[in-house]
Amino acid sequence: MAAYDGGPAFPHEEIDYCDGETARHIRRGMSLRAWFAGKIMAGFTARTGDDPSLDTPEKRAAVACRDADALIAELDRE
C-alpha cells in the first residue's frame, strides 16, 4: 500500500448521547486512494474487453491503484 493514501475520503463526526453524556467520534471512512481506485475499477468494468492487457481482476486492480496513487500525487502538487 502507498505510504500516503490521500487521507479520508468521507470523514464525519458522530455524536452519541448516553446518560446525559456526550461522546464524539470521528469516523475516517475509506481512504481517498481506495475511493479513486474503486472509481477507476468501475470504469474498467464498464469497458470490459477494450484492453487485452487488463484481462484479469488482479491486473485491473494493480493499474487502478497505480492510477489512484498518481492522481493523489498530482493533487498534492497543487
MIDRENDREN-44717 format. One record per atom (N, C-alpha, C, O): residue in one letter; y, x, z; atom name. Coordinates in nm, 3 decimals. Example, Ala and Ser with C-alpha at 12.3 -4.5 7.8 and 13.67 -1.06 7.14 Angstrom:
REM residues 2
residu v u w atome
A -0.569 1.319 0.780 N $
A -0.450 1.230 0.780 CA $
A -0.330 1.320 0.780 C $
A -0.332 1.424 0.846 O $
S -0.225 1.285 0.708 N $
S -0.106 1.367 0.714 CA $
S 0.003 1.290 0.787 C $
S 0.114 1.341 0.804 O $
REM end
This chain:
REM residues 78
residu v u w atome
M -0.117 0.084 0.000 N $
M 0.000 0.000 0.000 CA $
M 0.124 0.089 0.000 C $
M 0.123 0.199 0.054 O $
A 0.228 0.040 -0.059 N $
A 0.353 0.114 -0.067 CA $
A 0.410 0.137 0.072 C $
A 0.391 0.055 0.163 O $
A 0.482 0.249 0.088 N $
A 0.542 0.278 0.217 CA $
A 0.649 0.175 0.251 C $
A 0.663 0.136 0.367 O $
Y 0.723 0.130 0.151 N $
Y 0.828 0.030 0.173 CA $
Y 0.791 -0.094 0.093 C $
Y 0.775 -0.088 -0.029 O $
D 0.778 -0.208 0.162 N $
D 0.732 -0.330 0.094 CA $
D 0.845 -0.427 0.062 C $
D 0.819 -0.541 0.024 O $
G 0.969 -0.383 0.077 N $
G 1.083 -0.469 0.046 CA $
G 1.127 -0.555 0.161 C $
G 1.227 -0.626 0.150 O $
G 1.054 -0.551 0.271 N $
G 1.088 -0.637 0.384 CA $
G 1.032 -0.776 0.366 C $
G 0.961 -0.802 0.269 O $
P 1.063 -0.866 0.457 N $
P 1.007 -1.001 0.449 CA $
P 1.070 -1.082 0.336 C $
P 1.191 -1.074 0.312 O $
A 0.988 -1.159 0.267 N $
A 1.038 -1.244 0.158 CA $
A 1.100 -1.372 0.212 C $
A 1.203 -1.417 0.161 O $
F 1.040 -1.429 0.314 N $
F 1.087 -1.557 0.367 CA $
F 1.089 -1.558 0.520 C $
F 1.017 -1.636 0.582 O $
P 1.170 -1.472 0.581 N $
P 1.172 -1.472 0.727 CA $
P 1.235 -1.602 0.778 C $
P 1.324 -1.658 0.714 O $
H 1.189 -1.647 0.890 N $
H 1.250 -1.765 0.951 CA $
H 1.231 -1.759 1.102 C $
H 1.141 -1.692 1.154 O $
E 1.316 -1.831 1.169 N $
E 1.311 -1.835 1.315 CA $
E 1.251 -1.968 1.359 C $
E 1.289 -2.074 1.309 O $
E 1.159 -1.960 1.451 N $
E 1.103 -2.081 1.511 CA $
E 1.148 -2.087 1.656 C $
E 1.145 -1.987 1.727 O $
I 1.190 -2.203 1.698 N $
I 1.234 -2.222 1.836 CA $
I 1.140 -2.322 1.901 C $
I 1.122 -2.434 1.854 O $
D 1.080 -2.279 2.011 N $
D 0.988 -2.364 2.086 CA $
D 1.053 -2.403 2.218 C $
D 1.119 -2.321 2.283 O $
Y 1.035 -2.527 2.256 N $
Y 1.084 -2.575 2.385 CA $
Y 0.964 -2.617 2.467 C $
Y 0.884 -2.700 2.423 O $
C 0.951 -2.561 2.585 N $
C 0.839 -2.594 2.671 CA $
C 0.885 -2.586 2.816 C $
C 0.934 -2.482 2.861 O $
D 0.869 -2.692 2.888 N $
D 0.906 -2.696 3.030 CA $
D 1.051 -2.653 3.053 C $
D 1.080 -2.583 3.150 O $
G 1.140 -2.695 2.963 N $
G 1.281 -2.661 2.978 CA $
G 1.317 -2.520 2.937 C $
G 1.434 -2.481 2.946 O $
E 1.220 -2.442 2.893 N $
E 1.245 -2.305 2.849 CA $
E 1.252 -2.301 2.697 C $
E 1.185 -2.378 2.628 O $
T 1.332 -2.211 2.646 N $
T 1.345 -2.192 2.502 CA $
T 1.282 -2.058 2.465 C $
T 1.312 -1.955 2.526 O $
A 1.198 -2.060 2.367 N $
A 1.138 -1.937 2.317 CA $
A 1.167 -1.925 2.168 C $
A 1.142 -2.019 2.093 O $
R 1.219 -1.814 2.127 N $
R 1.249 -1.790 1.985 CA $
R 1.147 -1.692 1.929 C $
R 1.114 -1.591 1.991 O $
H 1.099 -1.724 1.813 N $
H 1.001 -1.638 1.745 CA $
H 1.051 -1.614 1.603 C $
H 1.084 -1.709 1.532 O $
I 1.055 -1.490 1.564 N $
I 1.089 -1.456 1.426 CA $
I 0.959 -1.437 1.350 C $
I 0.876 -1.353 1.386 O $
R 0.941 -1.515 1.246 N $
R 0.823 -1.504 1.161 CA $
R 0.864 -1.433 1.033 C $
R 0.954 -1.477 0.962 O $
R 0.797 -1.324 1.005 N $
R 0.833 -1.245 0.886 CA $
R 0.782 -1.307 0.758 C $
R 0.847 -1.295 0.654 O $
G 0.670 -1.372 0.762 N $
G 0.613 -1.424 0.638 CA $
G 0.560 -1.310 0.552 C $
G 0.539 -1.199 0.600 O $
M 0.538 -1.337 0.426 N $
M 0.485 -1.235 0.337 CA $
M 0.593 -1.134 0.300 C $
M 0.713 -1.162 0.312 O $
S 0.550 -1.019 0.255 N $
S 0.646 -0.916 0.214 CA $
S 0.701 -0.950 0.077 C $
S 0.642 -1.026 0.000 O $
L 0.816 -0.892 0.048 N $
L 0.876 -0.910 -0.084 CA $
L 0.783 -0.854 -0.191 C $
L 0.773 -0.909 -0.301 O $
R 0.714 -0.744 -0.159 N $
R 0.618 -0.684 -0.254 CA $
R 0.506 -0.783 -0.287 C $
R 0.470 -0.800 -0.403 O $
A 0.452 -0.847 -0.185 N $
A 0.345 -0.945 -0.209 CA $
A 0.397 -1.063 -0.290 C $
A 0.326 -1.114 -0.377 O $
W 0.518 -1.106 -0.264 N $
W 0.577 -1.218 -0.339 CA $
W 0.592 -1.181 -0.487 C $
W 0.551 -1.256 -0.575 O $
F 0.652 -1.063 -0.513 N $
F 0.670 -1.019 -0.651 CA $
F 0.536 -1.003 -0.720 C $
F 0.520 -1.047 -0.834 O $
A 0.440 -0.939 -0.654 N $
A 0.308 -0.917 -0.715 CA $
A 0.241 -1.050 -0.748 C $
A 0.177 -1.063 -0.853 O $
G 0.253 -1.147 -0.660 N $
G 0.195 -1.280 -0.687 CA $
G 0.258 -1.347 -0.808 C $
G 0.189 -1.409 -0.888 O $
K 0.390 -1.335 -0.821 N $
K 0.458 -1.393 -0.937 CA $
K 0.413 -1.323 -1.066 C $
K 0.394 -1.387 -1.169 O $
I 0.398 -1.191 -1.059 N $
I 0.353 -1.116 -1.175 CA $
I 0.211 -1.158 -1.212 C $
I 0.180 -1.176 -1.330 O $
M 0.124 -1.172 -1.111 N $
M -0.015 -1.217 -1.137 CA $
M -0.016 -1.355 -1.200 C $
M -0.098 -1.381 -1.289 O $
A 0.072 -1.444 -1.157 N $
A 0.079 -1.577 -1.216 CA $
A 0.115 -1.566 -1.363 C $
A 0.061 -1.639 -1.447 O $
G 0.206 -1.476 -1.396 N $
G 0.242 -1.454 -1.536 CA $
G 0.124 -1.404 -1.616 C $
G 0.102 -1.447 -1.730 O $
F 0.046 -1.312 -1.559 N $
F -0.073 -1.263 -1.629 CA $
F -0.173 -1.377 -1.652 C $
F -0.232 -1.386 -1.760 O $
T -0.190 -1.462 -1.554 N $
T -0.284 -1.574 -1.565 CA $
T -0.240 -1.669 -1.676 C $
T -0.324 -1.723 -1.749 O $
A -0.111 -1.690 -1.689 N $
A -0.059 -1.779 -1.793 CA $
A -0.080 -1.721 -1.932 C $
A -0.084 -1.795 -2.030 O $
R -0.094 -1.589 -1.941 N $
R -0.109 -1.523 -2.071 CA $
R -0.250 -1.468 -2.091 C $
R -0.267 -1.368 -2.161 O $
T -0.347 -1.528 -2.033 N $
T -0.484 -1.478 -2.040 CA $
T -0.523 -1.445 -2.183 C $
T -0.505 -1.526 -2.275 O $
G -0.577 -1.325 -2.201 N $
G -0.627 -1.284 -2.332 CA $
G -0.525 -1.211 -2.417 C $
G -0.562 -1.158 -2.521 O $
D -0.399 -1.206 -2.377 N $
D -0.297 -1.140 -2.457 CA $
D -0.311 -0.989 -2.460 C $
D -0.275 -0.925 -2.559 O $
D -0.361 -0.931 -2.353 N $
D -0.365 -0.787 -2.341 CA $
D -0.505 -0.743 -2.297 C $
D -0.543 -0.763 -2.181 O $
P -0.582 -0.684 -2.389 N $
P -0.718 -0.644 -2.353 CA $
P -0.724 -0.537 -2.244 C $
P -0.829 -0.520 -2.182 O $
S -0.615 -0.464 -2.220 N $
S -0.617 -0.363 -2.115 CA $
S -0.611 -0.427 -1.976 C $
S -0.631 -0.359 -1.876 O $
L -0.583 -0.556 -1.970 N $
L -0.577 -0.629 -1.843 CA $
L -0.691 -0.730 -1.835 C $
L -0.670 -0.846 -1.799 O $
D -0.811 -0.685 -1.869 N $
D -0.923 -0.777 -1.881 CA $
D -0.997 -0.807 -1.751 C $
D -1.090 -0.888 -1.750 O $
T -0.958 -0.743 -1.640 N $
T -1.024 -0.775 -1.512 CA $
T -0.917 -0.805 -1.407 C $
T -0.804 -0.758 -1.419 O $
P -0.953 -0.883 -1.305 N $
P -0.856 -0.910 -1.197 CA $
P -0.808 -0.783 -1.128 C $
P -0.693 -0.775 -1.087 O $
E -0.896 -0.685 -1.115 N $
E -0.858 -0.560 -1.050 CA $
E -0.750 -0.485 -1.129 C $
E -0.655 -0.432 -1.071 O $
K -0.764 -0.483 -1.260 N $
K -0.663 -0.417 -1.344 CA $
K -0.530 -0.493 -1.338 C $
K -0.424 -0.432 -1.328 O $
R -0.537 -0.626 -1.343 N $
R -0.414 -0.705 -1.335 CA $
R -0.345 -0.686 -1.200 C $
R -0.223 -0.677 -1.194 O $
A -0.425 -0.681 -1.092 N $
A -0.368 -0.662 -0.959 CA $
A -0.301 -0.526 -0.946 C $
A -0.193 -0.515 -0.889 O $
A -0.364 -0.421 -1.000 N $
A -0.306 -0.286 -0.993 CA $
A -0.172 -0.281 -1.066 C $
A -0.076 -0.223 -1.016 O $
V -0.166 -0.342 -1.184 N $
V -0.041 -0.343 -1.260 CA $
V 0.064 -0.429 -1.189 C $
V 0.181 -0.392 -1.186 O $
A 0.023 -0.541 -1.133 N $
A 0.118 -0.628 -1.062 CA $
A 0.179 -0.555 -0.943 C $
A 0.300 -0.566 -0.920 O $
C 0.099 -0.482 -0.867 N $
C 0.152 -0.407 -0.752 CA $
C 0.243 -0.294 -0.798 C $
C 0.347 -0.270 -0.737 O $
R 0.205 -0.226 -0.905 N $
R 0.290 -0.118 -0.958 CA $
R 0.425 -0.175 -1.003 C $
R 0.530 -0.117 -0.974 O $
D 0.421 -0.289 -1.074 N $
D 0.545 -0.350 -1.121 CA $
D 0.629 -0.402 -1.005 C $
D 0.752 -0.392 -1.009 O $
A 0.566 -0.456 -0.902 N $
A 0.639 -0.503 -0.784 CA $
A 0.708 -0.386 -0.715 C $
A 0.823 -0.397 -0.673 O $
D 0.639 -0.273 -0.703 N $
D 0.699 -0.153 -0.644 CA $
D 0.819 -0.107 -0.726 C $
D 0.922 -0.068 -0.671 O $
A 0.806 -0.110 -0.859 N $
A 0.915 -0.068 -0.946 CA $
A 1.035 -0.163 -0.931 C $
A 1.150 -0.118 -0.931 O $
L 1.010 -0.290 -0.920 N $
L 1.118 -0.387 -0.903 CA $
L 1.190 -0.366 -0.771 C $
L 1.313 -0.368 -0.768 O $
I 1.116 -0.345 -0.664 N $
I 1.178 -0.320 -0.533 CA $
I 1.262 -0.192 -0.539 C $
I 1.373 -0.189 -0.487 O $
A 1.209 -0.087 -0.600 N $
A 1.283 0.040 -0.611 CA $
A 1.412 0.020 -0.689 C $
A 1.516 0.073 -0.652 O $
E 1.406 -0.056 -0.796 N $
E 1.526 -0.081 -0.877 CA $
E 1.627 -0.165 -0.800 C $
E 1.747 -0.138 -0.807 O $
L 1.582 -0.264 -0.729 N $
L 1.673 -0.346 -0.649 CA $
L 1.740 -0.265 -0.539 C $
L 1.856 -0.290 -0.504 O $
D 1.668 -0.168 -0.483 N $
D 1.724 -0.084 -0.377 CA $
D 1.830 0.013 -0.431 C $
D 1.913 0.062 -0.355 O $
R 1.827 0.040 -0.560 N $
R 1.927 0.130 -0.620 CA $
R 2.064 0.063 -0.630 C $
R 2.166 0.132 -0.636 O $
E 2.067 -0.067 -0.631 N $
E 2.194 -0.139 -0.649 CA $
E 2.282 -0.132 -0.527 C $
E 2.392 -0.187 -0.527 O $
REM end
